[in-house]
Amino acid sequence: MIFGLLINLAVGLLLIALGVLIWKKQKVSLLHEYHYKNVKQEEMPAYARLMGIGLIVMGTGICITGLLSMLKSALWWVPLLGGIVAGLIVMNHAQKKYNGSWFS
């Protein structure tokens, strides 16, 4: 049980840290090159912001999931699913708007 919490917190905090680096430090090089190769240089801050926010939302959902699982809540999956879906929606929006598609 405590091992699950530690794994969830480690993964969640890693995603949050990556999101902050991408958003605040503009380190889009942490992503695959094909995810940002068509993004114009002047649009890079907006792209990095959305991609970072998406990762932060996903990481937050995973951290909350770990905490709820420690409380033996039957609804531990709600923040997990919600965080991943919301994060992917934000990241998908960034990819479509600034790069054209996920793999172009």
N, C-alpha and C positions, 0 to 999 in steps of 0.2 A: 504494500500500500504506500509506504513512504518512498519506495523506489519509483513507483509510478508518478508520484508528485514531483520527485526530483527530475525525472525524464521530461515531464511536461513543462516544468519551469525552465529547464535547460534549453529545450527546443524553442519555447516561447520567447525567452530572453534573447536567444540567438537571432530569431527573426526580427525582434524589436531592434536589436543592435544593428543588424544589416539595414533595416528600414531607415534608421536614423542616419547611418553613414551615407546611404544613397540620397536621402532627402536633404539633410543639412550640409553634408560635405560634398555633395554632387559627385559621388563615387559610382557613377553608372557602370564603370568597368567591372564592378562586382557581378553584373549581369552578363549573360552571354552576349557576344558582340552582335549577333543577328537580331537581338531584341531592340537595339538602339541605333543600328547602322543607318537607317533612313530618317532619323530624327534630326531636324535642322538645329544648328548650333544655338540659335536664338530661342528655340523652344525647349532646349535641354533642361533648364531649371524647372519648368512646369512639368515636364515628363518625369524628372527625378522626384519631384514632390509627390506626384500621384503614385509612382511605383513604391516610394518609401512609405507612404501612408497605407497602401495596400498591405505591405509586409508587416507594418506595425499593428494593423487591425487583426491580421491572422495570428501574429504572436500573442497579442492580448487575449484573443479567444482561447488559445491553447493554454496560457497561464491560468485563466479563470477555470478552465476545464480541470486542471490539476487540483486547484483549490476545492472545487465542488466534489471531486472524486474523494478527497480526504474527508469531506463531510458526509460521505456515503449518500449523496443526493442522487435520486433516480434521473435527474435532468442534467447530468454532467455533459451530455452530448449536445445540448442546445447552444452553449457558447462556442463549442468546437465547430459545429456545423455553421452557425451564424457568422463566426469570425472568418472561417475559410471562404464561405460563399461571398460575404461582403468584401473581403480582401481581393478575391478573384474578380469580382465585378469592377472594382476600382482599377485594378491592374489591366483588365481587359479593355476598359474605357481608354486608359492611357496608351495602350498598344495600338488600338484602332485609330485613335485621334492623331497620334504623333508619329507612329511607325508604319501605319498602313495595315499591318496584320501581325500576328504573333511571330511568324517565321520568315518575314520578308527581308 
